[in-house]
Amino acid sequence: MPEKQETKNNHFRRYPYYSKNRYYNHIYELRTEQPRLDTMICLLRSFLGELQMFVYSLWRGSDRLPKNKDLWRAIPELLPELASENLFNSQASNKTSNQAQDLNVTWIGHSTFLIQVDGKNILTDPIFGSATFLFPRILAPGLALTQLPLIDYILISHNHLDHMHYRSIMWIKKNSPNLKLLVPRGDSRYLLKWGFRPEQIIEGFWWESYNLDSFKFTFLPAYHWSQRSLFDKNKSLWGSWMIETKQYKLYFAGDTAYSGHFNTIANEFPTIDIAFMPIAPCEPRKYLHTSHINAAEAGQAFQDLGAKIMIPMHWGTFHFGSDLFDTPIRQIKKWWNSHISQELGLETLKIMKIGESYNFIQDLAQYSLKAPSQVQKSQNNSSR
């Protein structure tokens, strides 16, 4: 079993509320939601919520699709040979020291990233197909499952179908025999049914850390919910992940509304190199603000975290709201230009194309060379 640790600064931490086998973001949510969760009304509300989201996904019809899908995809010839043993295949015996120091990120789509660091392959919230028949995929995944290298770790933020995709995970299970999965508390029951061995699964609770190989994984708060069927709403936890290596700290925000947990995380992790931040769905805010941040809120959360580089995610793959395809990107650029560009420079916002693979070593090295006063200024702004 991995070594489990707890982070410091207990005074500032937020924890989920737990009652009658269900989790809640805070006690007020418990008081308003719990009576409904124990009745058939909950089931009806859940179904109507999905139906409502589907109706919003049809808003404006074909106008919501990208005019030219090729503009949003990386050029295949520029992608690395990810399936080759020359790039972080965990069973390759001839890794070089340069490979072990690389930090290569490939955006596969939605919240799915292949992160290659310290000679290991980490996959976040894998989905390589459509979420459901109601929510087909807009753009094909940036990598096919057959192009993946051997995966060492899968990180799951929550169990929604677009983040814990059964078929994708089962394909990876078949082809990566040494795979380990880090999931929120309550989700191991699904993985055990899918044939995973107990020693392959690590269930995380907020603020718990796990040392595996050269990594330290910490499960952190998010403001969201969980559900895979009509009867299991909030019976498992949700959250975000911090990946710590000897050189870097990478924050994967999962799905979340905007709340004070970003400042809390910044207090515990004062230096975050890359923050993977969801920026959609943006509209309609009346229904989405309690579970999803929009682009402007994601920018504010990035400032709260005090991170160096922001990578937008959770956009351009499924229609989960009434946004146009590029609404989240236009909004984050607008927010960035009016809040951050004068202080840090646009190089700290990395908008990736589907299938783009990028090595962040030089970007982080350049950031560290900035004048101390400029870095201190950004940190002061992030604490506001």
DAFEN-V712711 format. One record per pair of residues at least 6 apart in sequence whose ideal C-beta (glycine too) atoms are under 8 Angstrom apart, sorted by the first residue. I is the first residue (numbers start at 1). GAP is how many residues later the second one is. Records with the same first field share a line. If there is no record, write none. Layout:
BEGIN
I=GAP / GAP
END
This chain:
BEGIN
1=198
2=200 / 208 / 209 / 210
3=207 / 208
4=204 / 205 / 206
5=203 / 204 / 205 / 206 / 211
6=201 / 202 / 203
7=6 / 200 / 202 / 211 / 261
8=260
9=258 / 259
12=252 / 255 / 256
13=193 / 194 / 251 / 255
14=192 / 207 / 246 / 247 / 250
15=191 / 192 / 206
16=7 / 8 / 9 / 190 / 205 / 221
17=6 / 7 / 8 / 9 / 10 / 12 / 13
18=6
19=11 / 15
20=14 / 17 / 18
21=214
22=12 / 15 / 211 / 212 / 213
23=163 / 203 / 211 / 212 / 213 / 214 / 215
24=6 / 9 / 10 / 210
25=198 / 199 / 200 / 234
33=201
36=6 / 9
37=196 / 197
42=191
43=187 / 188
46=181 / 184 / 187
47=183
50=84
52=235
53=267 / 268
54=80 / 81
56=227 / 228 / 231 / 264 / 265 / 266
57=77 / 78 / 261 / 262 / 263 / 264 / 265
58=261
59=263
60=262 / 264
63=261
64=255 / 259 / 260 / 261
65=73 / 260
66=6 / 72 / 73 / 250 / 259 / 260
69=70
72=67 / 244 / 281 / 282
73=66 / 69 / 280 / 281 / 282
74=68 / 279 / 280 / 281 / 282 / 283
76=279
78=279
79=27 / 64 / 276 / 277 / 278
80=7 / 24 / 277
81=6
82=24 / 32 / 61 / 65 / 66 / 67 / 275
83=6 / 63 / 64 / 65 / 66
84=65
85=6 / 7
86=6
87=12 / 17 / 29 / 62
88=7 / 11 / 14 / 16 / 28 / 31 / 32 / 33 / 61
89=32 / 60 / 61
90=29 / 30 / 31 / 59 / 60 / 62 / 88
91=59 / 87
95=24
99=20
100=18 / 19
101=146 / 260
102=14 / 15 / 257 / 259
103=12 / 13 / 14 / 144 / 145 / 256 / 257 / 258 / 261
104=11 / 12 / 13 / 253 / 254 / 255 / 256
105=8 / 9 / 10 / 11 / 169 / 206 / 247 / 252 / 253 / 254 / 255
106=7 / 8 / 10 / 36 / 37 / 249 / 250 / 251 / 252
107=6 / 35 / 204 / 206 / 245 / 246 / 247 / 248 / 249
108=6 / 18 / 20 / 33 / 34 / 35 / 246 / 247
109=18 / 28 / 30 / 31 / 32 / 33 / 207 / 208 / 245
110=15 / 17 / 52 / 203 / 204 / 207 / 208
111=13 / 14 / 16 / 46 / 51 / 52 / 141 / 143 / 144 / 165 / 167 / 202 / 203
112=11 / 12 / 13 / 14 / 15 / 16 / 29
113=10 / 11 / 139 / 163 / 198 / 200
114=7 / 8 / 9 / 29 / 34 / 35 / 243
115=6 / 7 / 8 / 9 / 128 / 135
116=6 / 33
117=126 / 128 / 131 / 133
118=95 / 96 / 97 / 127 / 128
120=32 / 33 / 93 / 94 / 95
121=27 / 28 / 29 / 30 / 31 / 32
122=29 / 30 / 31 / 32 / 33 / 121
123=25 / 28 / 30 / 31 / 32 / 49
124=30 / 31 / 33 / 117 / 128 / 152
125=30 / 31 / 32 / 37 / 38 / 39 / 129
126=28 / 38 / 39 / 42 / 43 / 46
127=14 / 34 / 35 / 36 / 38 / 41
128=13 / 16 / 17 / 37 / 39 / 40 / 43
129=8 / 36 / 38 / 39
130=6 / 7 / 188
131=6 / 30 / 31 / 34 / 187
132=29
135=27 / 183 / 184 / 185
136=182
137=180 / 181
138=178 / 179 / 180 / 181 / 187
139=177 / 178 / 215
140=214
141=213 / 214
142=211 / 212 / 213 / 214
143=212
145=23 / 26 / 27 / 30
148=24 / 27
150=25 / 26 / 28
151=21 / 25 / 28
152=24 / 26 / 27 / 28 / 61
153=26 / 27 / 28 / 29 / 59 / 62 / 64
154=15 / 18 / 25 / 26 / 27 / 28
155=27 / 62 / 86 / 88 / 97
156=7 / 8 / 25 / 26 / 27 / 28 / 31
157=6 / 27 / 65 / 81 / 82 / 83 / 84 / 95 / 96 / 97 / 98
158=6 / 26 / 64 / 66 / 67 / 68 / 78 / 79 / 80 / 81 / 96 / 97
159=24 / 25 / 27 / 28 / 31 / 67 / 68 / 69 / 77 / 79
160=66 / 67 / 68 / 95
161=67
162=156
163=91 / 92
164=19 / 23 / 26 / 64
166=28
169=12 / 25
170=24
172=7
173=6 / 21 / 22 / 23
179=21
180=20 / 21 / 22 / 32
181=10 / 15 / 19 / 20 / 21
182=20 / 22 / 28 / 35 / 37 / 59
183=8 / 18 / 19 / 20 / 21
184=19 / 20 / 35 / 42 / 52 / 53 / 54 / 55
185=18 / 19 / 20 / 51 / 52
186=17 / 40 / 49 / 50 / 51
187=16 / 39 / 49 / 50
188=10 / 13 / 15
190=38
191=9 / 10
192=6 / 9
202=8 / 10 / 15
204=6 / 13 / 15 / 33 / 35 / 37
205=14 / 32
206=13 / 14 / 15 / 31 / 33
207=11 / 12 / 13 / 14
208=10 / 11
209=7 / 8 / 9 / 10
210=6 / 7 / 8
214=31 / 32
215=28 / 29 / 30
216=26 / 27 / 28
217=24 / 25 / 26 / 27
218=23 / 24 / 26
219=20 / 21 / 22
220=19 / 20 / 21 / 22 / 31 / 41 / 45
221=18 / 19 / 40 / 43 / 44
222=16 / 17 / 18 / 31 / 32 / 33 / 34 / 39
223=33 / 34 / 35 / 36 / 38 / 67 / 68
224=14 / 30 / 31 / 32 / 33 / 67
225=8 / 9 / 13 / 66
226=6 / 7 / 8 / 9 / 10 / 11 / 12
227=6 / 7
238=16 / 17
239=15
240=11 / 12 / 13 / 14 / 16 / 25
241=10 / 11 / 13
242=7 / 8 / 9 / 10 / 23 / 27 / 30
243=6 / 7 / 8 / 9
244=6
248=25 / 26 / 116
249=20 / 22 / 23 / 24
250=22 / 23 / 24 / 26
251=14 / 18 / 21 / 23 / 24 / 25 / 54 / 56
252=24
253=22 / 23 / 24 / 25 / 48
254=24
255=23 / 36 / 37 / 59
256=22 / 35 / 36 / 37
257=32 / 33 / 34 / 35 / 36 / 40
258=31 / 35 / 39 / 42 / 43
262=39 / 42 / 43
263=41 / 120
265=40
266=6 / 38 / 39 / 40 / 116 / 117
270=36 / 109
271=35
272=33 / 34 / 35 / 36
273=34 / 35 / 36 / 87 / 91
274=33 / 34 / 35 / 36 / 37 / 86 / 90
275=27 / 30 / 32 / 34 / 35 / 36
276=35 / 37
277=16 / 21 / 24 / 25 / 33 / 34 / 35 / 36
278=14 / 15 / 20 / 34 / 35 / 36 / 37
279=14 / 15 / 16 / 19 / 33 / 34 / 35 / 36 / 49 / 50 / 52 / 53
280=12 / 14 / 15 / 34 / 35 / 36 / 40 / 41 / 43 / 47 / 48
281=7 / 11 / 13 / 39 / 40 / 41 / 42 / 47
282=6 / 12 / 13 / 39 / 41 / 45 / 46 / 49
283=11 / 38 / 39 / 40 / 44
284=37 / 38
285=9
288=6 / 33
292=22 / 28 / 29
293=8
294=34 / 37
295=17 / 32 / 33 / 34 / 36 / 37 / 40
296=35 / 36 / 39
298=12 / 14 / 34
299=11 / 33 / 36 / 37 / 40 / 41
302=8
303=36 / 37 / 78 / 79 / 81
304=78 / 79
305=77
306=72 / 73 / 76 / 77
308=40 / 56 / 59
309=39 / 40 / 41 / 51 / 54 / 55 / 58
310=38 / 39 / 40
311=39 / 40 / 41
312=16 / 17 / 20 / 37 / 39 / 40
315=13 / 14
316=9 / 10 / 12 / 13 / 38
317=37
329=22
332=17 / 19
333=16 / 18
336=10 / 13
340=8 / 9
343=31 / 34 / 35 / 38
344=30 / 34
347=16 / 19
348=19
350=8 / 10 / 13
352=6
367=8
END
